[in-house]
Amino acid sequence: MEKYCCFLHPKKDYKEKKLTDLCPDCKNPYGFPMLGDNVPSTIGDFKVIHPIDRGYYGVTYVVEKETTIRIKKQVLKVVPVEIYKFFKKDFEKESKDHADAADGTNHIVNIDEIFKTKISFGDIEIECHVAIMDYVQGDTLKNLMGCGANVPASMIGQIAIDLLLILSELKKKTLFHNDLHPGNIIIEKLEKDKIRIGEINNRVKAVAIDFGSLGSKTQSGDGKHLSDLHQVANILIDLSRKLLDNPQNINERDYRLASLLEERGRLLLPKITSQRHFEFEQVIDQIKNAFNQVHSPWKATLNLKNHRDYINAQTLDPWFVPSLLVDTEDKWVNEVSNKGPQVITGMRGCGKTMLIRALQFHAQAIQKNDKELPSEIIKRINQEGYVGLYVSCIKLLDKQGEPDRLTHEPFTRLFVAYALEAIYAIRHLRELDSELVQPDAFVKIASVIADFVEGSALLRQSQDEYKIERILKDILNSLSKRENKYTINSNPAIAFPQLAETISQCSPVWQDSYIFFLLDDVSTRYLKDENIITLVSSLLFQNERCAFKFTTEAQTLHMVLLSPGNIEQARIGRDYSIFDLGNKVDEKIHSNKHEGIKFVETILFKRSKFQSNHPKGLKPSEILGDKSLVEIAKNIGKPGKASEKKEIYHGITAIASVCVGDIGDVITLYEMILKRRNGKLPIPARDQNECYLELSNSRLFDINRRDGKLYDFAESFANAAHSLLVQSFKASQSKPKDKRRLRQYSSIFINITSGDKEKQNSQVRALIDAGIFNFSGGPEASRTNRQGVNPQNQFKLSFRKLYGVNKHIGLANADRFELSGHALEDWLDNPKKGKEILTRNLKSITGDSKEQVKIEDEYIVPSVNSGFQQSLFEEPHMIKSDDGGEYKIDKEEIEALALEKLPNLTINKFKNWQKSEPYPCLIAGLGFENRTLESFRRSLNLKPKTVSLLRFGENGKREEMLSVLNEKNIPYSEFGIEGVINNQNRIDCQGVVDITGLPKAVIFNIIRSSLLKKEPVSIVYTEARAHYPLDHDIQSLLEKHKHNDQTQFLESLTKIIKGEKGPYKLIPLLPLNTENYAARRVLIAFSSPKHERLYSLLDEREYDKIHIIAPPADCPRNELAKIAAEVALRKFNHAEIIEFPNDNLKDLMEYLATQYQHYFVDQNYSFEIALTGSKIQAIASAVISSVFKVSQCWYVQPAEWDPNRFTSGTDHTVMYKIKF
């Protein structure tokens, strides 16, 4: 709908009309100059080709004029003379103003001449003003907006920028357009020789063609015109909505960018008299920033919410790695940047990912300091001589909830993934210097993929970089679904070097560079042994242009690695080199106490610079104080009351020494301790000690939950170490002149010499995989020649000290146990007897350890003023505007935009149902709970014409429910529940759905399906009077364990009835999609008393951020849910908890929408939801997944339910009505 004036009967009528609407005076359609035979064949000397569009006053045409040397296309603007007389407008002056405005600009079409002539519009002849303008190849923005096809988000952003540039160009000449509607804008499609360098979409340009309302004043206050800025805002919003209204059919990147562009548009919409002042350049920068947030994220700044933020380096963007990596004089980086295949090993949490990501090109291309220029960065990259491309094995080869399946087409997936990473690296290099990227760089990448991947011929037809990127992502998505459309047609040793050669040809900076294919986390925790053996052995090739560098835990190398050709065991030195980072970290910490403390403190202090809640200018040693390891051991050994043992572990030396390479746990522990500060420093020893115990118990609880036998190994080792420490203290006290040192056992040396060696190797690897022991020293430290064909049979295992502090073990690396032969077999088979077996195989306590270790000297960090107050914390950093004031987009405004997208919600109580109109259909479950039957009876008060019933494996209340239907003579049909869970059977909710007897997966699928079709949905829900586990059962355990750690309480829950049993199965409810395999993932999960569901999901799937919604602890069940969330928080360093009521659907929908805005739109996370809470939370999740682009929603299904102990009784019933 637009505003039009009749060509024959002008009136001051500014109502919006269609072109087909008729003038009330002449009965001609307003669009008659553009319709059929009314289109003039000629205008003066010009031949009319076709009309472009109508404006309020006139019409524009594409015309041709033949000269002596060529036929030239131009555009004519035509306005009846009488219309301009009626509106008292001066066409000649307007045209001169247009010409002046266009002079020296890029986005305003030039006007060459004007004339006056009579024009025949069919049978009607009208005298008209005519302006001759340059022809622009393209279509009007109006037609673009009206077409059914989606407009790429990059084009939307570019159009908005160009419109603002038009306004900026006019502003410089103190002019306003005053009529910048879509019909006045041509979107020019640029040829190759006119591509615009540095724009977010270099193939299009918006050009203004009609300046009928041009003036030196804005007309936005006359009630007839919107301001120019508002016109741009409306265009931005309307184009973005074309994408946002259909989230299921566009990719995450475009959805995110469209969301950001709509957000920018909405912020421009307030009335011009009341809105904040915007400079056009400022708004352009905001749009470009939105684009960069998606396409150039390396321009962001690092901000840590707490010390644990980004503790998993896979969640850390590579451009931030140099800010957090601790590597004195780049010694470790230099060692891993040598040419040739390399394996970087070490225990979980030692920093392998951080180190390998330091080789990634994005980390290279970041300023080393504020003064480093782009030219200096380029020079440094050239000197370093390599280009690193990174892929995470966990994400690319993710099993998506199917842990036992072999990886599908791993080499094809890696080949395509590294090509994508090359595209991102090329873009980053282009931003440093666009002249250094070959014009056909992206086409080169596409061609090499088309050469080596069968089925990818479409890439040969693609010239646009974003289309190439889209195709590559589509290939990865297809492979993740195990489709057989694509396969690599050559050996990896041939294909990957060719990809490397192609990458080096994309820029002169890279032409002599060595290409590192960085493959992270090749771990037995995520990949089957067969996958790893095939993967690693096939990629350990030698080549003069490239090499693979893997990270893995040391135990993975213990498997038989085949050399290239798969004919013999790979040899260190010949086929690959090893860099044992875990051992390097352990040596750094423990070989020299002062250096070790300095190393750990530097890691902690470096992180403190990027968060505002750390005490300003204070080092961790000043915050923690100190206590020597000898004193800690003496305090453990000497007799005393329990209360006297509550201040054992504290100080900087303790936090450094508890680390055996697990830097992540040290950071987590430090964060926990920081939260205990109360204004005085150092933080009290008792508070620090409690943090050690909490984290220890949390880790042990998780091990025990997964495998009680593993827990027995940790507990028995810690008991043995504690017992021997106490014995040695008593011995030293009985004969003080002997100066016997305290025994502090922290490792075990094992030698597999007898029995089933394969079984023992597997058992040892399980202990290492579980994180109870660290494979110390790695393969190169073995006493057995690893170049032989037999597996390594000797191991030195360092105990994860954190797992022993709850038993009070020493923290020094002083002594080790040794086991071999039958004693080793006995220990591996009977871990409950571990303490007895380990101590039985020792020499006398008075003897010396075989492994002599330097005893830590006394070194105490000076204490600081205990009266230190928290007022010294740093102030949050604010971005300053050009005028010195603070500028930021209002968070509440942005959140309000997200909330506008939500459907309307109304709530009706049961007593108000009687007056409702009959519903066409009722959907309900044939459940087994008492409330299911009663809720069904109540739902029938809605007078459904038919009923669809979902059937479980259990018979439940089926007979009673069918009897009710037969009595009321209501027709019904039955469906199996499994088919609805996995979406094989789709049931449309054209009436009302009673969710009381339905599992959360079915609730999610039915509600989401209806809302996607913009259909209203009515939901009946009846609450139970009581849920299992019961409040009084939980309360009794809470009382019993009120003085114990939370994890001990959770362990006790195995003794009470929960209403369901594991193991649990992960079921994805949305289409599997890995188009953004490298994207960070956030999980929004709900904590409930049935906490095993949440833990089972977190065991199987890796997340970069975990956001747990827990209820207020206002009853025993909710207190249990809150405790479960807090224990998860300790285990997963990247988890956070928000307290939120379970039963307020409206508030919950709004909260999830704001979190979506926060994580998906603003921070580039893929957004996943877990249905691990209540049915009301499942409704909210379904709503959010229908409105926004949610990456995945997980249902965690128990192996069985207990029909007799799931819920009891029936409570109130409500109906929710949701509609757009």
HELIX and SHEET records of a PDB file:
HELIX    1   1 PHE A   32  MET A   34  5                                   3    
HELIX    2   2 GLY A   36  ASN A   38  5                                   3    
HELIX    3   3 VAL A   81  PHE A   86  1                                   6    
HELIX    4   4 PHE A   91  ALA A  102  1                                  12    
HELIX    5   5 LEU A  141  GLY A  146  1                                   6    
HELIX    6   6 ALA A  153  LYS A  172  1                                  20    
HELIX    7   7 PRO A  182  ASN A  184  5                                   3    
HELIX    8   8 LYS A  192  LYS A  194  5                                   3    
HELIX    9   9 SER A  220  ASP A  222  5                                   3    
HELIX   10  10 ASP A  228  LEU A  244  1                                  17    
HELIX   11  11 PRO A  247  ASN A  249  5                                   3    
HELIX   12  12 GLU A  252  ARG A  266  1                                  15    
HELIX   13  13 PHE A  280  HIS A  295  1                                  16    
HELIX   14  14 PRO A  297  LYS A  299  5                                   3    
HELIX   15  15 ALA A  313  THR A  315  5                                   3    
HELIX   16  16 PRO A  318  PHE A  320  5                                   3    
HELIX   17  17 VAL A  321  LEU A  324  1                                   4    
HELIX   18  18 THR A  328  ASP A  330  5                                   3    
HELIX   19  19 LYS A  331  VAL A  336  1                                   6    
HELIX   20  20 LYS A  352  ARG A  357  1                                   6    
HELIX   21  21 PHE A  361  GLN A  364  1                                   4    
HELIX   22  22 PRO A  374  GLU A  384  1                                  11    
HELIX   23  23 CYS A  393  LEU A  396  1                                   4    
HELIX   24  24 PRO A  410  LEU A  432  1                                  23    
HELIX   25  25 SER A  434  LEU A  436  5                                   3    
HELIX   26  26 ALA A  441  PHE A  452  1                                  12    
HELIX   27  27 ALA A  457  GLN A  461  5                                   5    
HELIX   28  28 GLU A  465  SER A  480  1                                  16    
HELIX   29  29 PRO A  492  SER A  504  1                                  13    
HELIX   30  30 ASP A  529  LEU A  539  1                                  11    
HELIX   31  31 ALA A  554  LEU A  557  1                                   4    
HELIX   32  32 LEU A  581  HIS A  590  1                                  10    
HELIX   33  33 LYS A  593  SER A  608  1                                  16    
HELIX   34  34 PRO A  620  LEU A  624  1                                   5    
HELIX   35  35 LEU A  629  GLY A  637  1                                   9    
HELIX   36  36 ALA A  642  LYS A  645  5                                   4    
HELIX   37  37 ILE A  652  SER A  657  1                                   6    
HELIX   38  38 ILE A  663  LEU A  674  1                                  12    
HELIX   39  39 ALA A  685  ARG A  706  1                                  22    
HELIX   40  40 GLY A  708  SER A  734  1                                  27    
HELIX   41  41 PRO A  736  ASP A  738  5                                   3    
HELIX   42  42 LYS A  757  ASP A  769  1                                  13    
HELIX   43  43 PRO A  779  ALA A  781  5                                   3    
HELIX   44  44 LYS A  801  TYR A  803  5                                   3    
HELIX   45  45 VAL A  805  LYS A  807  5                                   3    
HELIX   46  46 GLY A  821  ASP A  829  1                                   9    
HELIX   47  47 PRO A  831  LYS A  833  5                                   3    
HELIX   48  48 GLY A  834  ARG A  840  1                                   7    
HELIX   49  49 GLN A  870  LEU A  872  5                                   3    
HELIX   50  50 LYS A  891  GLU A  900  1                                  10    
HELIX   51  51 PHE A  910  LYS A  915  5                                   6    
HELIX   52  52 ASN A  930  SER A  939  1                                  10    
HELIX   53  53 LEU A  940  LEU A  942  5                                   3    
HELIX   54  54 ARG A  958  LYS A  968  1                                  11    
HELIX   55  55 ILE A  977  ILE A  981  1                                   5    
HELIX   56  56 LYS A 1000  LEU A 1012  1                                  13    
HELIX   57  57 ASP A 1031  LYS A 1040  1                                  10    
HELIX   58  58 GLN A 1046  SER A 1052  1                                   7    
HELIX   59  59 LEU A 1053  LYS A 1055  5                                   3    
HELIX   60  60 GLU A 1092  GLU A 1100  1                                   9    
HELIX   61  61 PRO A 1116  LYS A 1131  1                                  16    
HELIX   62  62 LEU A 1145  TYR A 1156  1                                  12    
HELIX   63  63 GLN A 1157  VAL A 1161  3                                   5    
HELIX   64  64 ASP A 1162  GLN A 1163  1                                   2    
HELIX   65  65 LYS A 1175  VAL A 1187  1                                  13    
SHEET    1   A 2 GLU A   2  LYS A   3  0                                        
SHEET    2   A 2 GLU A  16  LYS A  17 -1                                        
SHEET    1   B 6 THR A  42  ILE A  43  0                                        
SHEET    2   B 6 PHE A  46  ARG A  54 -1                                        
SHEET    3   B 6 VAL A  59  GLU A  66 -1                                        
SHEET    4   B 6 ILE A  71  PRO A  80 -1                                        
SHEET    5   B 6 ILE A 124  ASP A 134 -1                                        
SHEET    6   B 6 ILE A 111  PHE A 121 -1                                        
SHEET    1   C 3 GLY A 138  THR A 140  0                                        
SHEET    2   C 3 ILE A 185  LYS A 189 -1                                        
SHEET    3   C 3 VAL A 204  ALA A 208 -1                                        
SHEET    1   D 5 TYR A 386  SER A 392  0                                        
SHEET    2   D 5 TYR A 514  ASP A 520  1                                        
SHEET    3   D 5 CYS A 546  THR A 552  1                                        
SHEET    4   D 5 GLN A 342  THR A 345  1                                        
SHEET    5   D 5 SER A 577  ASP A 580  1                                        
SHEET    1   E 2 VAL A 453  GLU A 454  0                                        
SHEET    2   E 2 THR A 487  ILE A 488 -1                                        
SHEET    1   F 4 PHE A 773  PHE A 775  0                                        
SHEET    2   F 4 GLN A 794  PHE A 799 -1                                        
SHEET    3   F 4 TYR A 745  ASN A 751 -1                                        
SHEET    4   F 4 ASP A 815  SER A 820  1                                        
SHEET    1   G 7 ASN A 904  LYS A 909  0                                        
SHEET    2   G 7 THR A1213  LYS A1219 -1                                        
SHEET    3   G 7 VAL A1017  THR A1022 -1                                        
SHEET    4   G 7 VAL A 992  ASP A 994  1                                        
SHEET    5   G 7 CYS A 921  GLY A 925  1                                        
SHEET    6   G 7 THR A 946  ARG A 951  1                                        
SHEET    7   G 7 TYR A 972  GLY A 976  1                                        
SHEET    1   H 2 ALA A1026  HIS A1027  0                                        
SHEET    2   H 2 THR A1207  SER A1208 -1                                        
SHEET    1   I 2 GLU A1060  LYS A1061  0                                        
SHEET    2   I 2 GLU A1200  TRP A1201 -1                                        
SHEET    1   J 6 LYS A1065  PRO A1068  0                                        
SHEET    2   J 6 GLN A1192  GLN A1197 -1                                        
SHEET    3   J 6 TYR A1165  LEU A1171  1                                        
SHEET    4   J 6 ARG A1080  PHE A1086  1                                        
SHEET    5   J 6 LYS A1105  ALA A1110  1                                        
SHEET    6   J 6 ALA A1135  GLU A1139  1                                        
END                                                                             
